[in-house]
């Protein structure tokens, strides 16, 4: 009654409660920012852990079985350019991811892009400071993948329904397939290193009596995508030149 019926006391009360509530809201905001920072740090830690775990497969080790003197050193096959996602869509048929690295940082078209948990997409447009990435969740994306357990390979594509899932085709009925099987990049990609995680088998259906249609739960959560790495194949030019020479001979 005192605060409601007396103007001066009411003003003092409002000021006091505003100060207290403002302090509480500020603390809540700082706590939310702290939790968000912790999540970003977790993503960075996961990405670094993934790259460290995969380092051996990113080197080329020449066969020295016919030489008398073996060289234990190995040649680096892939290099990585760290980048941050600055724009990302997940609810379109032709989604795009934009990253903050471009030609000035060594990014070029057709380079692979991977995240902390697995594949993201392929670079298809580059400016001086930015690059556009064709992600897995784009109707134009195609990639050769395989089962990690038995190396049966097929073609991965996206049907436009869910940003969490992709479709694996061309797997014959003779191949043993189980829910939870791990799918990785095959060795037939022009951009991705072999063995990069793609996802796991989520659903299996028989198609046309000869092949499975397999739904893959993608390893990358595109709604939470923040940090990525652009992959440069340091031996790609050499391989393409050799293939070009062979094709000219045929």
C-alpha contacts under 8 A as a table, 3 or more apart, distances in Angstrom:
res1	aa1	res2	aa2	distance
1	X	4	X	5.06
1	X	5	X	5.87
2	X	5	X	5.58
2	X	6	X	5.97
2	X	9	X	7.17
2	X	10	X	7.92
3	X	6	X	5.52
3	X	7	X	7.22
3	X	9	X	5.27
3	X	10	X	4.46
3	X	13	X	7.09
4	X	7	X	7.44
4	X	10	X	6.22
5	X	10	X	7.81
6	X	9	X	5.54
6	X	10	X	6.06
7	X	10	X	5.04
7	X	11	X	6.22
8	X	11	X	5.25
8	X	12	X	6.36
9	X	12	X	5.11
9	X	13	X	6.15
10	X	13	X	5.06
10	X	14	X	6.19
11	X	14	X	5.15
11	X	15	X	6.22
12	X	15	X	5.19
12	X	16	X	6.19
13	X	16	X	5.10
13	X	17	X	6.16
14	X	17	X	5.23
14	X	18	X	5.98
15	X	18	X	5.12
15	X	19	X	6.20
16	X	19	X	5.23
16	X	20	X	6.37
17	X	20	X	5.09
17	X	21	X	5.98
18	X	21	X	5.17
18	X	22	X	5.75
19	X	22	X	5.13
19	X	23	X	6.14
20	X	23	X	5.19
20	X	24	X	6.31
21	X	24	X	4.99
21	X	25	X	6.10
22	X	25	X	5.15
22	X	26	X	6.07
23	X	26	X	5.10
23	X	27	X	6.27
24	X	27	X	5.15
24	X	28	X	6.23
25	X	28	X	4.98
25	X	29	X	6.08
26	X	29	X	5.08
26	X	30	X	6.18
27	X	30	X	5.12
27	X	31	X	6.13
28	X	31	X	5.04
28	X	32	X	6.20
29	X	32	X	5.12
29	X	33	X	6.20
30	X	33	X	5.04
30	X	34	X	6.12
31	X	34	X	4.97
31	X	35	X	6.25
32	X	35	X	5.11
32	X	36	X	6.20
33	X	36	X	5.05
33	X	37	X	6.11
34	X	37	X	5.05
34	X	38	X	6.16
35	X	38	X	5.01
35	X	39	X	6.33
36	X	39	X	5.09
36	X	40	X	6.38
37	X	40	X	5.10
37	X	41	X	6.18
38	X	41	X	5.06
38	X	42	X	6.12
39	X	42	X	4.95
39	X	43	X	6.30
40	X	43	X	5.10
40	X	44	X	6.32
40	X	226	X	7.85
41	X	44	X	5.07
41	X	45	X	6.08
42	X	45	X	5.02
42	X	46	X	6.07
43	X	46	X	5.06
43	X	47	X	6.14
43	X	116	X	6.59
43	X	226	X	7.97
43	X	227	X	7.43
44	X	47	X	5.08
44	X	48	X	6.20
44	X	116	X	7.39
44	X	227	X	7.07
45	X	48	X	5.16
45	X	49	X	6.07
46	X	49	X	5.04
46	X	50	X	6.07
46	X	116	X	5.65
46	X	117	X	7.62
47	X	50	X	5.08
47	X	51	X	6.22
47	X	115	X	6.76
47	X	116	X	3.87
47	X	117	X	7.12
48	X	51	X	5.17
48	X	52	X	6.12
48	X	116	X	7.58
49	X	52	X	5.17
49	X	53	X	6.14
50	X	53	X	5.14
50	X	54	X	6.24
50	X	116	X	6.44
50	X	117	X	7.38
51	X	54	X	5.09
51	X	55	X	6.01
52	X	55	X	5.30
53	X	56	X	7.69
54	X	57	X	5.87
54	X	58	X	6.94
55	X	58	X	5.27
55	X	59	X	7.20
56	X	59	X	5.82
57	X	60	X	7.68
57	X	193	X	7.99
57	X	194	X	7.76
58	X	76	X	6.63
58	X	77	X	5.39
58	X	78	X	5.42
58	X	193	X	7.14
59	X	74	X	6.41
59	X	75	X	5.71
59	X	76	X	4.50
59	X	77	X	4.63
59	X	78	X	6.85
60	X	74	X	5.98
60	X	75	X	5.18
60	X	76	X	6.04
60	X	77	X	5.41
61	X	73	X	7.79
61	X	74	X	4.98
61	X	75	X	6.42
62	X	74	X	7.25
63	X	66	X	7.81
64	X	67	X	5.47
64	X	70	X	5.86
64	X	71	X	7.59
65	X	70	X	7.89
67	X	70	X	6.38
76	X	79	X	7.53
76	X	234	X	7.53
77	X	233	X	6.10
77	X	234	X	5.45
77	X	235	X	6.30
78	X	193	X	7.92
78	X	231	X	6.50
78	X	232	X	5.46
78	X	233	X	4.75
78	X	234	X	5.61
78	X	235	X	8.00
79	X	231	X	5.87
79	X	232	X	5.07
79	X	233	X	6.72
79	X	234	X	7.02
80	X	229	X	5.88
80	X	230	X	5.54
80	X	231	X	4.85
80	X	232	X	6.21
81	X	105	X	7.61
81	X	106	X	7.76
81	X	107	X	7.69
81	X	229	X	5.34
81	X	230	X	4.93
81	X	231	X	6.58
81	X	232	X	7.84
82	X	227	X	7.51
82	X	228	X	6.09
82	X	229	X	4.49
82	X	230	X	6.39
83	X	99	X	6.13
83	X	100	X	5.92
83	X	101	X	5.84
83	X	227	X	6.05
83	X	228	X	5.38
83	X	229	X	5.79
83	X	230	X	7.21
84	X	99	X	5.47
84	X	100	X	5.65
84	X	101	X	7.74
84	X	226	X	5.95
84	X	227	X	4.73
84	X	228	X	6.13
85	X	88	X	7.08
85	X	97	X	6.99
85	X	98	X	5.87
85	X	99	X	4.47
85	X	100	X	6.55
85	X	225	X	7.04
85	X	226	X	5.20
85	X	227	X	6.08
85	X	228	X	7.18
86	X	97	X	7.85
86	X	98	X	5.68
86	X	99	X	5.44
86	X	100	X	6.37
87	X	96	X	7.94
87	X	97	X	5.79
87	X	98	X	4.97
87	X	99	X	7.07
88	X	95	X	7.54
88	X	96	X	5.98
88	X	97	X	4.50
88	X	98	X	6.34
88	X	222	X	7.94
89	X	92	X	6.84
89	X	95	X	5.30
89	X	96	X	5.85
89	X	97	X	6.68
90	X	95	X	5.90
90	X	137	X	7.23
90	X	163	X	5.97
90	X	222	X	6.84
90	X	223	X	6.96
91	X	95	X	7.22
91	X	163	X	7.35
92	X	95	X	5.35
92	X	160	X	7.51
93	X	137	X	7.72
93	X	138	X	5.99
93	X	139	X	6.02
93	X	160	X	5.30
94	X	137	X	7.35
94	X	138	X	4.49
94	X	139	X	5.73
94	X	140	X	7.32
95	X	134	X	7.26
95	X	135	X	6.84
95	X	137	X	6.27
95	X	138	X	5.14
96	X	132	X	6.75
96	X	133	X	5.96
96	X	134	X	5.67
96	X	135	X	6.33
96	X	138	X	7.45
97	X	132	X	5.82
97	X	133	X	4.96
97	X	134	X	6.69
97	X	135	X	6.61
98	X	130	X	7.03
98	X	131	X	5.79
98	X	132	X	4.60
98	X	133	X	6.03
99	X	102	X	7.98
99	X	130	X	5.75
99	X	131	X	5.47
99	X	132	X	6.54
99	X	133	X	7.59
100	X	129	X	6.22
100	X	130	X	4.72
100	X	131	X	6.76
101	X	104	X	7.51
101	X	105	X	5.91
101	X	107	X	6.79
101	X	128	X	7.87
101	X	129	X	5.16
101	X	130	X	4.64
101	X	131	X	6.08
102	X	105	X	5.48
102	X	106	X	6.60
102	X	107	X	5.09
102	X	108	X	7.40
102	X	126	X	5.66
102	X	127	X	5.47
102	X	128	X	4.95
102	X	129	X	4.16
102	X	130	X	4.20
102	X	131	X	5.18
103	X	106	X	5.08
103	X	107	X	4.97
103	X	108	X	6.32
103	X	126	X	6.29
103	X	127	X	5.89
103	X	128	X	4.62
103	X	129	X	6.33
103	X	130	X	7.51
104	X	107	X	7.34
104	X	128	X	5.32
104	X	129	X	6.20
105	X	129	X	7.44
107	X	111	X	7.29
107	X	126	X	7.21
107	X	131	X	7.52
107	X	230	X	7.20
107	X	232	X	7.89
108	X	111	X	6.11
108	X	123	X	7.03
108	X	125	X	7.90
108	X	126	X	6.39
109	X	122	X	7.79
109	X	123	X	5.04
109	X	124	X	4.94
109	X	125	X	6.02
109	X	126	X	6.55
110	X	122	X	5.64
110	X	123	X	5.02
110	X	124	X	5.84
110	X	191	X	6.38
111	X	122	X	5.68
111	X	123	X	5.31
111	X	191	X	5.56
111	X	192	X	7.75
111	X	230	X	6.58
111	X	231	X	5.86
111	X	232	X	5.97
111	X	233	X	7.71
112	X	120	X	7.91
112	X	121	X	6.11
112	X	122	X	4.59
112	X	123	X	6.36
112	X	191	X	5.13
112	X	192	X	5.35
112	X	230	X	5.84
112	X	231	X	5.11
112	X	232	X	7.26
113	X	119	X	6.49
113	X	120	X	5.41
113	X	121	X	5.22
113	X	122	X	5.65
113	X	123	X	7.02
113	X	133	X	7.68
113	X	192	X	7.98
113	X	228	X	6.68
113	X	229	X	5.65
113	X	230	X	4.49
113	X	231	X	5.92
114	X	117	X	7.82
114	X	118	X	5.66
114	X	119	X	4.37
114	X	120	X	4.88
114	X	121	X	6.94
114	X	228	X	5.70
114	X	229	X	5.42
114	X	230	X	6.56
114	X	231	X	7.44
115	X	118	X	5.33
115	X	119	X	6.06
115	X	120	X	6.06
115	X	220	X	6.98
115	X	225	X	7.53
115	X	227	X	6.51
115	X	228	X	4.45
115	X	229	X	6.25
116	X	220	X	7.78
116	X	227	X	7.43
116	X	228	X	6.88
117	X	197	X	7.08
117	X	219	X	5.68
117	X	220	X	5.52
118	X	196	X	6.12
118	X	197	X	4.64
118	X	198	X	5.55
118	X	199	X	7.60
118	X	219	X	5.55
118	X	220	X	5.62
119	X	136	X	7.72
119	X	196	X	6.69
119	X	197	X	6.44
119	X	198	X	5.75
119	X	219	X	7.56
119	X	220	X	6.72
120	X	135	X	5.44
120	X	136	X	6.06
120	X	220	X	6.83
121	X	133	X	6.03
121	X	134	X	5.29
121	X	135	X	3.88
121	X	136	X	5.36
121	X	141	X	7.90
122	X	133	X	5.39
122	X	134	X	5.21
122	X	135	X	6.44
122	X	191	X	7.53
123	X	126	X	7.53
123	X	131	X	6.75
123	X	132	X	5.90
123	X	133	X	4.34
123	X	134	X	6.11
124	X	131	X	7.65
124	X	132	X	6.02
124	X	133	X	5.77
124	X	134	X	6.29
125	X	131	X	5.58
125	X	132	X	4.97
125	X	133	X	7.05
126	X	129	X	7.93
126	X	130	X	6.12
126	X	131	X	4.33
126	X	132	X	6.37
127	X	130	X	5.30
127	X	131	X	6.06
134	X	138	X	6.58
134	X	141	X	6.87
135	X	138	X	5.72
135	X	141	X	6.88
136	X	141	X	5.72
136	X	142	X	7.72
136	X	157	X	7.29
136	X	158	X	6.80
136	X	166	X	7.70
137	X	141	X	7.27
137	X	158	X	5.79
137	X	160	X	7.01
137	X	163	X	5.92
137	X	166	X	7.44
138	X	141	X	5.47
138	X	158	X	6.33
138	X	160	X	7.15
139	X	157	X	7.15
139	X	158	X	5.50
139	X	159	X	6.39
139	X	160	X	6.36
140	X	157	X	7.86
140	X	158	X	7.96
141	X	157	X	5.92
141	X	158	X	6.96
142	X	155	X	6.73
142	X	156	X	5.65
142	X	157	X	5.03
142	X	158	X	7.96
143	X	155	X	5.69
143	X	156	X	5.13
143	X	157	X	6.90
143	X	185	X	7.78
143	X	189	X	6.92
144	X	153	X	6.96
144	X	154	X	5.85
144	X	155	X	4.76
144	X	156	X	6.17
144	X	185	X	6.46
144	X	186	X	5.77
144	X	188	X	6.33
144	X	189	X	6.14
145	X	153	X	5.51
145	X	154	X	5.64
145	X	155	X	6.06
145	X	156	X	6.45
145	X	183	X	6.71
145	X	184	X	5.65
145	X	185	X	4.35
145	X	186	X	4.48
145	X	198	X	7.88
146	X	151	X	5.33
146	X	152	X	5.35
146	X	153	X	3.88
146	X	154	X	6.12
146	X	183	X	5.67
146	X	184	X	5.58
146	X	185	X	6.10
146	X	186	X	5.21
147	X	150	X	5.75
147	X	151	X	4.91
147	X	152	X	5.53
147	X	153	X	6.43
147	X	181	X	7.07
147	X	182	X	6.04
147	X	183	X	4.76
147	X	184	X	6.31
148	X	151	X	5.64
148	X	181	X	7.75
148	X	182	X	5.79
148	X	183	X	5.85
148	X	184	X	6.08
148	X	195	X	7.69
149	X	181	X	7.64
149	X	182	X	7.45
151	X	186	X	7.88
152	X	171	X	7.22
152	X	175	X	6.88
153	X	170	X	7.78
153	X	171	X	6.77
153	X	186	X	6.87
154	X	168	X	6.45
154	X	169	X	5.68
154	X	170	X	4.96
154	X	171	X	5.62
155	X	168	X	5.63
155	X	169	X	5.33
155	X	170	X	6.34
156	X	166	X	6.84
156	X	167	X	5.64
156	X	168	X	4.57
156	X	169	X	6.48
157	X	166	X	5.91
157	X	167	X	5.34
157	X	168	X	6.58
158	X	161	X	7.93
158	X	165	X	7.53
158	X	166	X	4.74
158	X	167	X	5.78
159	X	162	X	7.97
159	X	166	X	6.84
159	X	167	X	7.01
160	X	163	X	7.58
161	X	165	X	7.94
162	X	165	X	5.60
162	X	166	X	7.82
163	X	166	X	7.87
163	X	221	X	7.90
163	X	222	X	6.93
164	X	217	X	5.96
164	X	218	X	5.64
164	X	220	X	7.89
164	X	221	X	6.66
164	X	222	X	7.66
165	X	215	X	6.53
165	X	216	X	5.40
165	X	217	X	4.69
165	X	218	X	5.45
166	X	215	X	5.96
166	X	216	X	5.18
166	X	217	X	6.73
166	X	218	X	6.72
167	X	213	X	7.04
167	X	214	X	5.72
167	X	215	X	4.84
167	X	216	X	5.85
168	X	171	X	7.54
168	X	213	X	6.28
168	X	214	X	5.00
168	X	215	X	6.31
168	X	216	X	6.75
169	X	211	X	7.52
169	X	212	X	6.67
169	X	213	X	5.52
169	X	214	X	6.57
170	X	211	X	6.08
170	X	212	X	7.05
170	X	213	X	7.83
171	X	175	X	6.82
171	X	211	X	5.49
171	X	212	X	5.60
171	X	213	X	7.62
172	X	175	X	5.75
172	X	210	X	5.91
172	X	211	X	4.36
172	X	212	X	6.18
173	X	176	X	7.57
173	X	206	X	7.78
173	X	210	X	5.83
173	X	211	X	5.32
173	X	212	X	6.23
177	X	181	X	7.07
177	X	204	X	7.82
178	X	181	X	5.72
178	X	201	X	7.02
178	X	204	X	7.84
179	X	200	X	7.60
179	X	201	X	5.06
179	X	202	X	5.60
179	X	203	X	6.43
179	X	204	X	7.44
180	X	200	X	5.26
180	X	201	X	4.93
180	X	202	X	6.38
181	X	200	X	5.35
181	X	201	X	5.26
182	X	197	X	7.71
182	X	198	X	7.74
182	X	199	X	6.03
182	X	200	X	4.49
182	X	201	X	6.61
183	X	197	X	6.42
183	X	198	X	5.40
183	X	199	X	5.29
183	X	200	X	5.55
183	X	201	X	7.26
183	X	216	X	7.98
184	X	194	X	7.49
184	X	195	X	5.08
184	X	196	X	5.38
184	X	197	X	4.47
184	X	198	X	4.88
184	X	199	X	7.03
185	X	189	X	7.47
185	X	192	X	7.00
185	X	193	X	7.11
185	X	194	X	5.20
185	X	195	X	5.00
185	X	196	X	5.31
185	X	197	X	6.56
185	X	198	X	6.57
186	X	189	X	6.59
186	X	194	X	5.24
186	X	195	X	6.42
187	X	193	X	7.07
187	X	194	X	4.77
187	X	195	X	7.68
188	X	194	X	7.89
189	X	192	X	5.59
189	X	193	X	7.36
189	X	194	X	7.67
190	X	236	X	7.86
191	X	231	X	7.83
191	X	233	X	7.13
192	X	196	X	7.48
192	X	231	X	7.44
193	X	196	X	6.39
197	X	219	X	6.82
198	X	218	X	5.95
198	X	219	X	5.59
198	X	220	X	7.72
199	X	216	X	6.01
199	X	217	X	5.34
199	X	218	X	4.24
199	X	219	X	4.36
199	X	220	X	7.76
200	X	216	X	5.45
200	X	217	X	5.33
200	X	218	X	6.73
200	X	219	X	7.33
201	X	204	X	7.49
201	X	214	X	6.78
201	X	215	X	6.10
201	X	216	X	4.66
201	X	217	X	6.25
202	X	214	X	7.46
202	X	215	X	5.42
202	X	216	X	5.26
202	X	217	X	5.60
203	X	214	X	5.77
203	X	215	X	4.92
203	X	216	X	7.10
204	X	212	X	6.62
204	X	213	X	6.02
204	X	214	X	4.64
204	X	215	X	6.38
205	X	212	X	5.52
205	X	213	X	5.13
205	X	214	X	6.31
206	X	209	X	6.40
206	X	210	X	7.51
206	X	211	X	6.08
206	X	212	X	4.49
206	X	213	X	6.03
207	X	210	X	6.44
207	X	211	X	5.20
207	X	212	X	5.28
207	X	213	X	5.97
208	X	211	X	6.48
218	X	221	X	7.17
220	X	225	X	7.57
221	X	224	X	5.62
221	X	225	X	6.33
222	X	225	X	4.97
225	X	228	X	7.82
233	X	236	X	5.36
234	X	237	X	7.49
235	X	238	X	5.42
235	X	239	X	6.39
236	X	239	X	5.15
236	X	240	X	6.09
237	X	240	X	5.21
237	X	241	X	6.07
238	X	241	X	5.26
238	X	242	X	6.33
239	X	242	X	5.21
239	X	243	X	6.28
240	X	243	X	5.07
240	X	244	X	6.05
241	X	244	X	5.02
241	X	245	X	6.29
242	X	245	X	5.21
242	X	246	X	6.35
243	X	246	X	5.10
243	X	247	X	6.16
244	X	247	X	5.14
244	X	248	X	6.27
245	X	248	X	5.18
245	X	249	X	6.43
246	X	249	X	5.16
246	X	250	X	6.63
247	X	250	X	5.34
